[in-house]
């Protein structure tokens, strides 16, 4: 079985199984780093606390993307 045959076979799978396959392939390319994952989890928890207690001001996503678009297209 060559790569094209494998791809054709994968395309015949239900979406949920394709998602699982893609996730498995990506994990095989990007080996988990538990220490790095712990650090990112801590950052995410801290950001959530900041949002919940109001110590940071949020910016609507639309506004952020407008600023980015403007910056890169001037």
Residue, then its C-alpha position, 0 to 999 in steps of 0.5 A: x500500500x502506498x501513500x496515495x492508497x493510505x490517503x484514499x483510505x483515510x478519506x473514506x473514514x468518518x470525520x471523528x476517526x479522521x480527527x483522531x488520526x490527524x491528532x495521533x499523527x501530529x502528536x507523533x511529530x510534536x512529542x509532548x514535553x510535560x514540563x513545558x505543558x505544566x508551564x503553559x497550564x500555569x500561564x493559562x490558569x493565571x490568565x483565567x484568574x486575571x480575567x475572572x477578577x477583572x485585573x486585566x482589560x479585555x479587547x474584542x477579537x474583532x478589534x485585535x484583528x483589525x489592528x493586526x490587519x492594519x499594521x501588516x497592510x500599511 
